[in-house]
C-alpha cells in the first residue's frame, strides 16, 4: 500500500518518467530564427537559449511572463565547528533584509522585472551538526524536498532557485566531496570570508563528516540527509517540480548547484531542463558545472548566493527571447535575403 512506501522511495518514483523536451517546439523556433534579419547563428548562445526555453516549456512561442527567483533560507548545525566567519543569526537578519528590499537580489529582480519569494526553513532549529550525526532524518529531508514544490505555484514560467544559510558552503562542499571524491580542500572555498584557520576548520569538519557517514554515501538522497541542509533539499524539490510542470530552470552558483548535482547523480536527465546562470569562483563550482555538462551564461566573479547570478542571467534570457520574438523577418522588413 502507498502508505508503506518510505519517503525517499516516493521521491525516486518521480524520476521514473520525466517529461521530455519538445522537438517540435525547437523546430518551430529554428524555422522562425532562419527568417530573422541577421545571419544564421549571429546571436550565438542567445539563439540556443530560445531553443532551450521552447523545448522545456513545450511551446513554439515561449514566453517569460512570470519569472521567479525563489530564495530558500536554512541554518546548519555544523556552524558550531567554526566553519563560518558569521554566526547563524545572520541568516535570520538577511531574510529580514530580503523582505525589506535591501539585498542585492532585490535590486536585480527589480531592475529586470523578476518576481522574488523567500522561504524560511525552520531557522530557529538548525540541522544537526553533520560531524556528529546526520543533518536530517529521512522523513524531514523528504518533507522539505516536497515543500520545494511550492515554488512553481501561480503560473511561474521560468524559475531560478536561490539560497541563504550561514554554513551552507560547508554543506555544499561536503556534498561535492561525497559525490565526486577527493579531499575536502578540493571543493571548499572561503564562503563568507573565513581566514586560513577557519578554512582549516571547514576542511576538517567535512573530512570528519565523510569518515562518519562514508558507508552511506553511495546514495544521493542519503548524501542529502546526512550532509545537506533544508535549503538544499527544498531546492532539489523546486528543480524537480519545475521539470514535472514544464518550467525551465536557471541555476545559481555554488550552493544551488549542490542541489542540482544531487539530482544529476540520481539521473543526469533530472537537470536537463536547467541552464547554469553563472560560474562562481567559490570552491570547485567550475568543475561541478563541467561534470553536469553545463556551460555558464555569465562569469563575473560573483559569489554572493541569494540567486543573484541566476537573476542576472534571467536578464540575458529575457533579451534572447525579445530578439527572437520581436525582430523583423527579412520579408516584413523588406530586406533582401541571402539568396536574393
VOBALO-518042 format. One record per residue (C-alpha): residue number from 1; residue in one letter; x, y, z. Coordinates in steps of 0.1 Angstrom, whole numbers, plus 5000, padded with zeros to 4 digits. Each point is the difference from the previous one (the first is absolute). Layout:
<pts>
[pt NUM 'A' [X Y Z]];
...
</pts>
This chain:
<pts>
[pt 1 'X' [5000 5000 5000]];
[pt 2 'X' [5011 5036 4993]];
[pt 3 'X' [5004 5009 5037]];
[pt 4 'X' [5026 4972 5004]];
[pt 5 'X' [5023 5016 4974]];
[pt 6 'X' [5030 5017 5017]];
[pt 7 'X' [5003 5038 4994]];
[pt 8 'X' [5031 4997 4979]];
[pt 9 'X' [4984 4973 4978]];
[pt 10 'X' [4972 5024 4992]];
[pt 11 'X' [5026 5026 4988]];
[pt 12 'X' [5017 4974 4979]];
[pt 13 'X' [4967 4992 4983]];
[pt 14 'X' [4998 5035 4987]];
[pt 15 'X' [5030 4994 4977]];
[pt 16 'X' [4986 4969 4983]];
[pt 17 'X' [4982 5019 4972]];
[pt 18 'X' [5013 5035 4997]];
[pt 19 'X' [4985 5022 4972]];
[pt 20 'X' [5021 5002 4969]];
[pt 21 'X' [5009 5033 4982]];
[pt 22 'X' [4978 5009 4970]];
[pt 23 'X' [5019 4995 4968]];
[pt 24 'X' [4970 5015 4981]];
[pt 25 'X' [5003 5032 5019]];
[pt 26 'X' [5038 5002 4994]];
[pt 27 'X' [4994 4995 4962]];
[pt 28 'X' [4975 5028 5000]];
[pt 29 'X' [5024 5023 5017]];
[pt 30 'X' [5027 4992 4976]];
[pt 31 'X' [4977 5006 4970]];
[pt 32 'X' [4992 5035 5013]];
[pt 33 'X' [5036 5007 5008]];
[pt 34 'X' [5010 4992 4964]];
[pt 35 'X' [4977 5028 4989]];
[pt 36 'X' [5012 5027 5024]];
[pt 37 'X' [5021 5030 4987]];
[pt 38 'X' [5034 4986 5009]];
[pt 39 'X' [5025 4975 4987]];
[pt 40 'X' [4994 4964 5013]];
[pt 41 'X' [5015 4995 5034]];
[pt 42 'X' [5010 5037 5003]];
[pt 43 'X' [4984 5002 5035]];
[pt 44 'X' [5020 4970 5012]];
[pt 45 'X' [4988 4986 5034]];
[pt 46 'X' [4970 5024 4999]];
[pt 47 'X' [4985 4978 4973]];
[pt 48 'X' [5007 4968 5020]];
[pt 49 'X' [4983 5016 5031]];
[pt 50 'X' [4968 5004 4981]];
[pt 51 'X' [5001 4964 4987]];
[pt 52 'X' [5005 4989 5036]];
[pt 53 'X' [4970 5021 5012]];
[pt 54 'X' [4978 4986 4973]];
[pt 55 'X' [5011 4964 5006]];
[pt 56 'X' [4993 5000 5037]];
[pt 57 'X' [4969 5022 5000]];
[pt 58 'X' [4988 4977 4972]];
[pt 59 'X' [4987 5029 4978]];
[pt 60 'X' [5010 5014 4966]];
[pt 61 'X' [4997 5036 5014]];
[pt 62 'X' [5017 4999 5034]];
[pt 63 'X' [4992 5028 5025]];
[pt 64 'X' [5014 5015 5031]];
[pt 65 'X' [4970 5016 5018]];
[pt 66 'X' [5006 4987 5035]];
[pt 67 'X' [5037 4995 5007]];
[pt 68 'X' [5008 4993 5036]];
[pt 69 'X' [5030 4999 5023]];
[pt 70 'X' [4991 4978 5029]];
[pt 71 'X' [5025 5004 5029]];
[pt 72 'X' [5001 4973 5027]];
[pt 73 'X' [5015 5007 5033]];
[pt 74 'X' [5013 4974 5025]];
[pt 75 'X' [5023 4997 5029]];
[pt 76 'X' [5027 4974 5005]];
[pt 77 'X' [5012 4983 5032]];
[pt 78 'X' [5035 4996 4986]];
[pt 79 'X' [5005 5038 5007]];
[pt 80 'X' [5009 4988 5035]];
[pt 81 'X' [5033 4988 4986]];
[pt 82 'X' [5011 5035 4992]];
[pt 83 'X' [4996 4997 4962]];
[pt 84 'X' [4986 5034 4993]];
[pt 85 'X' [5011 5036 5006]];
[pt 86 'X' [4964 5009 5011]];
[pt 87 'X' [4976 4986 5026]];
[pt 88 'X' [4968 4981 4990]];
[pt 89 'X' [4980 5030 5012]];
[pt 90 'X' [5011 5018 4967]];
[pt 91 'X' [4977 4976 4981]];
[pt 92 'X' [4969 5015 5017]];
[pt 93 'X' [5014 5035 4996]];
[pt 94 'X' [5005 4995 4963]];
[pt 95 'X' [4965 4986 4995]];
[pt 96 'X' [4988 5032 5016]];
[pt 97 'X' [5021 5019 4976]];
[pt 98 'X' [4985 4982 4970]];
[pt 99 'X' [4965 5007 5014]];
[pt 100 'X' [5008 5037 5003]];
[pt 101 'X' [5015 5003 4965]];
[pt 102 'X' [5036 5007 5011]];
[pt 103 'X' [5019 4971 4985]];
[pt 104 'X' [5018 4997 4967]];
[pt 105 'X' [4974 4975 4987]];
[pt 106 'X' [4973 5026 5007]];
[pt 107 'X' [5017 5025 4977]];
[pt 108 'X' [5007 4974 4973]];
[pt 109 'X' [4964 4988 5000]];
[pt 110 'X' [4987 5036 5000]];
[pt 111 'X' [5022 5011 4971]];
[pt 112 'X' [4989 4971 4978]];
[pt 113 'X' [4964 4995 5010]];
[pt 114 'X' [5005 4966 5017]];
[pt 115 'X' [4978 4987 5028]];
[pt 116 'X' [5016 4992 5034]];
[pt 117 'X' [4988 4977 5027]];
[pt 118 'X' [5019 4991 5032]];
[pt 119 'X' [4994 4967 5019]];
[pt 120 'X' [5011 4996 5036]];
[pt 121 'X' [5008 4964 5010]];
[pt 122 'X' [4998 4997 5038]];
[pt 123 'X' [5028 5025 5005]];
[pt 124 'X' [4996 4997 5038]];
[pt 125 'X' [5009 4963 4998]];
[pt 126 'X' [5033 4994 4981]];
[pt 127 'X' [5007 4966 4985]];
[pt 128 'X' [5021 4976 5020]];
[pt 129 'X' [5038 5005 5000]];
[pt 130 'X' [5009 4976 4973]];
[pt 131 'X' [5034 4993 5016]];
[pt 132 'X' [4981 4982 5028]];
[pt 133 'X' [4967 4988 4984]];
[pt 134 'X' [4980 5001 4968]];
[pt 135 'X' [4989 5036 4993]];
[pt 136 'X' [4963 4988 4995]];
[pt 137 'X' [4981 4968 5003]];
[pt 138 'X' [4984 4985 4969]];
[pt 139 'X' [4965 5013 5007]];
[pt 140 'X' [5011 5036 5005]];
[pt 141 'X' [5022 5000 4969]];
[pt 142 'X' [4971 4986 4979]];
[pt 143 'X' [4975 5024 5015]];
[pt 144 'X' [5023 5030 4993]];
[pt 145 'X' [5005 4987 4964]];
[pt 146 'X' [4962 5000 4996]];
[pt 147 'X' [4998 5035 5014]];
[pt 148 'X' [5022 5012 4972]];
[pt 149 'X' [4971 4992 4975]];
[pt 150 'X' [4983 5032 5012]];
[pt 151 'X' [5024 5021 4979]];
[pt 152 'X' [4982 4994 4968]];
[pt 153 'X' [4965 5008 5012]];
[pt 154 'X' [4982 5029 4984]];
[pt 155 'X' [5010 4996 4964]];
[pt 156 'X' [5038 5004 5002]];
[pt 157 'X' [5015 4995 4966]];
[pt 158 'X' [5037 5003 5008]];
[pt 159 'X' [5016 4991 5033]];
[pt 160 'X' [5033 5010 5017]];
[pt 161 'X' [5005 4983 5034]];
[pt 162 'X' [5022 5020 5024]];
[pt 163 'X' [5011 4995 5036]];
[pt 164 'X' [5011 5016 5032]];
[pt 165 'X' [5016 4981 5030]];
[pt 166 'X' [5030 5006 5021]];
[pt 167 'X' [5021 4968 4997]];
[pt 168 'X' [4984 4988 4968]];
[pt 169 'X' [5032 5002 4979]];
[pt 170 'X' [5014 4974 5024]];
[pt 171 'X' [4970 4978 4994]];
[pt 172 'X' [5003 5005 4962]];
[pt 173 'X' [5038 4991 5001]];
[pt 174 'X' [4992 4969 5020]];
[pt 175 'X' [4974 4990 4974]];
[pt 176 'X' [5025 5005 4972]];
[pt 177 'X' [5027 4980 5018]];
[pt 178 'X' [4975 4972 5006]];
[pt 179 'X' [4989 5000 4964]];
[pt 180 'X' [5033 5004 4982]];
[pt 181 'X' [5027 4990 5025]];
[pt 182 'X' [5032 5016 5010]];
[pt 183 'X' [5009 5019 5032]];
[pt 184 'X' [4978 5027 5013]];
[pt 185 'X' [5025 5027 4989]];
[pt 186 'X' [4993 4991 4963]];
[pt 187 'X' [4965 5014 5004]];
[pt 188 'X' [5001 5026 5027]];
[pt 189 'X' [5003 5038 4997]];
[pt 190 'X' [5000 5028 5025]];
[pt 191 'X' [4962 5003 5000]];
[pt 192 'X' [4991 5032 5020]];
[pt 193 'X' [5037 5008 5003]];
[pt 194 'X' [5016 4976 5025]];
[pt 195 'X' [5037 5004 5007]];
[pt 196 'X' [5026 4973 4997]];
[pt 197 'X' [4991 4985 5034]];
[pt 198 'X' [4963 5001 4991]];
[pt 199 'X' [5006 4983 4967]];
[pt 200 'X' [5020 4973 5018]];
[pt 201 'X' [4971 4994 5024]];
[pt 202 'X' [4976 4998 4970]];
[pt 203 'X' [5022 4974 4983]];
[pt 204 'X' [5003 4980 5033]];
[pt 205 'X' [4963 5001 5006]];
[pt 206 'X' [4993 4986 4965]];
[pt 207 'X' [5026 4973 5002]];
[pt 208 'X' [4986 4990 5034]];
[pt 209 'X' [4965 4998 4985]];
[pt 210 'X' [5012 4979 4971]];
[pt 211 'X' [5016 4976 5023]];
[pt 212 'X' [4969 4998 5022]];
[pt 213 'X' [4975 4995 4973]];
[pt 214 'X' [5022 4983 4974]];
[pt 215 'X' [4982 4966 4998]];
[pt 216 'X' [4967 5018 4990]];
[pt 217 'X' [5013 5025 4974]];
[pt 218 'X' [4994 4979 4969]];
[pt 219 'X' [4963 5012 4999]];
[pt 220 'X' [4995 5037 4991]];
[pt 221 'X' [4969 5002 5023]];
[pt 222 'X' [5020 4987 5029]];
[pt 223 'X' [5027 5026 4992]];
[pt 224 'X' [4973 5026 5001]];
[pt 225 'X' [4986 4991 5034]];
[pt 226 'X' [5034 4993 5016]];
[pt 227 'X' [5020 5029 4986]];
[pt 228 'X' [4975 5024 4985]];
[pt 229 'X' [4978 5028 5014]];
[pt 230 'X' [4963 5008 4998]];
[pt 231 'X' [5005 5026 4973]];
[pt 232 'X' [5019 4974 4979]];
[pt 233 'X' [4971 4975 5004]];
[pt 234 'X' [4974 5026 4991]];
[pt 235 'X' [5019 5012 4970]];
[pt 236 'X' [5002 4964 4988]];
[pt 237 'X' [4963 4998 5003]];
[pt 238 'X' [4995 5034 4982]];
[pt 239 'X' [5022 4989 4970]];
[pt 240 'X' [4981 4967 4998]];
[pt 241 'X' [4966 5016 5002]];
[pt 242 'X' [5011 5024 4972]];
[pt 243 'X' [5009 4970 4978]];
[pt 244 'X' [4967 4982 5006]];
[pt 245 'X' [4981 5032 4991]];
[pt 246 'X' [5019 5012 4969]];
[pt 247 'X' [5018 5029 5017]];
[pt 248 'X' [5036 5006 4989]];
[pt 249 'X' [5025 5007 5028]];
[pt 250 'X' [5029 5024 5003]];
[pt 251 'X' [5025 4987 5025]];
[pt 252 'X' [5019 5024 5023]];
[pt 253 'X' [5034 4993 5015]];
[pt 254 'X' [5019 4977 5023]];
[pt 255 'X' [4973 4990 5025]];
[pt 256 'X' [4971 4998 4976]];
[pt 257 'X' [5021 4978 4978]];
[pt 258 'X' [5004 4976 5029]];
[pt 259 'X' [4963 4993 4998]];
[pt 260 'X' [5003 4996 4962]];
[pt 261 'X' [5030 4977 5003]];
[pt 262 'X' [4981 4977 5023]];
[pt 263 'X' [4971 4998 4975]];
[pt 264 'X' [5026 4995 4972]];
[pt 265 'X' [5015 4971 5020]];
[pt 266 'X' [4965 4984 5003]];
[pt 267 'X' [4996 5003 4963]];
[pt 268 'X' [5017 5024 4976]];
[pt 269 'X' [4968 5007 4983]];
[pt 270 'X' [4985 5015 5032]];
[pt 271 'X' [5018 5033 4992]];
[pt 272 'X' [4997 5001 4962]];
[pt 273 'X' [4976 5029 5003]];
[pt 274 'X' [5025 5021 5019]];
[pt 275 'X' [5026 5025 4987]];
[pt 276 'X' [5028 5014 5021]];
[pt 277 'X' [4995 5037 5006]];
[pt 278 'X' [5035 5006 5010]];
[pt 279 'X' [5032 4985 5013]];
[pt 280 'X' [5012 5010 5035]];
[pt 281 'X' [5037 5002 5011]];
[pt 282 'X' [4989 4981 5032]];
[pt 283 'X' [5016 4966 5005]];
[pt 284 'X' [4997 4976 4972]];
[pt 285 'X' [4969 5015 4983]];
[pt 286 'X' [5015 5001 4966]];
[pt 287 'X' [5009 4963 5001]];
[pt 288 'X' [4965 4992 5013]];
[pt 289 'X' [4984 5017 4970]];
[pt 290 'X' [5024 4981 4977]];
[pt 291 'X' [4989 4967 5016]];
[pt 292 'X' [4964 5009 4993]];
[pt 293 'X' [5007 5011 4965]];
[pt 294 'X' [4989 5036 5007]];
[pt 295 'X' [5017 5030 4983]];
[pt 296 'X' [4993 5031 5021]];
[pt 297 'X' [4984 5030 4984]];
[pt 298 'X' [5020 5025 5021]];
[pt 299 'X' [5034 5000 5016]];
[pt 300 'X' [5001 5032 5021]];
[pt 301 'X' [5019 4988 5031]];
[pt 302 'X' [4967 5001 5020]];
[pt 303 'X' [4998 4978 5032]];
[pt 304 'X' [4972 5016 5019]];
[pt 305 'X' [4972 4974 4998]];
[pt 306 'X' [4965 5012 5004]];
[pt 307 'X' [4992 4990 4965]];
[pt 308 'X' [5019 5031 4989]];
[pt 309 'X' [5020 4984 4971]];
[pt 310 'X' [4969 4982 4987]];
[pt 311 'X' [4979 5031 5003]];
[pt 312 'X' [5025 5020 4979]];
[pt 313 'X' [5001 4971 4975]];
[pt 314 'X' [4962 5003 4996]];
[pt 315 'X' [5006 5034 4985]];
[pt 316 'X' [5020 4983 4973]];
[pt 317 'X' [4972 4974 4995]];
[pt 318 'X' [4974 5027 4997]];
[pt 319 'X' [5022 5019 4975]];
[pt 320 'X' [5004 4968 4979]];
[pt 321 'X' [4962 4995 4999]];
[pt 322 'X' [4994 5036 4991]];
[pt 323 'X' [5023 4998 4971]];
[pt 324 'X' [4984 4968 4987]];
[pt 325 'X' [4964 5013 5005]];
[pt 326 'X' [5003 5036 4989]];
[pt 327 'X' [5026 5002 4974]];
[pt 328 'X' [4988 5005 4964]];
[pt 329 'X' [5002 4973 4975]];
[pt 330 'X' [5016 5006 4966]];
[pt 331 'X' [4966 5001 4984]];
[pt 332 'X' [4983 5023 5025]];
[pt 333 'X' [5030 5024 5000]];
[pt 334 'X' [5004 4999 4962]];
[pt 335 'X' [5036 4989 5004]];
[pt 336 'X' [5015 4978 4973]];
[pt 337 'X' [5008 4966 5011]];
[pt 338 'X' [5033 4981 4994]];
[pt 339 'X' [4988 4985 4968]];
[pt 340 'X' [4982 5031 4986]];
</pts>
